[in-house]
């Protein structure tokens, strides 16, 4: 899958996160989704950098690679931010 591409784009922005693909049963419409797990500390740093990114953080998954990359593009970069 393209989890590697998603992790690479997150890394470029300095955002540590776990990414995994989960198949969704037919009960949920079939197909699958990429889940992007950002821990609470990183989430707080993202909100400090850009309070307007909160709606994006509430979602946490994308049904396609393109959707995942759009999600990442909307997040602020943490490159150069302190990770104390």
Helices and strands as residue ranges (DSSP letters): H 3-12, E 18-23, G 26-28, E 32-37, H 40-49, G 51-53, H 54-59, E 61-62, H 65-73
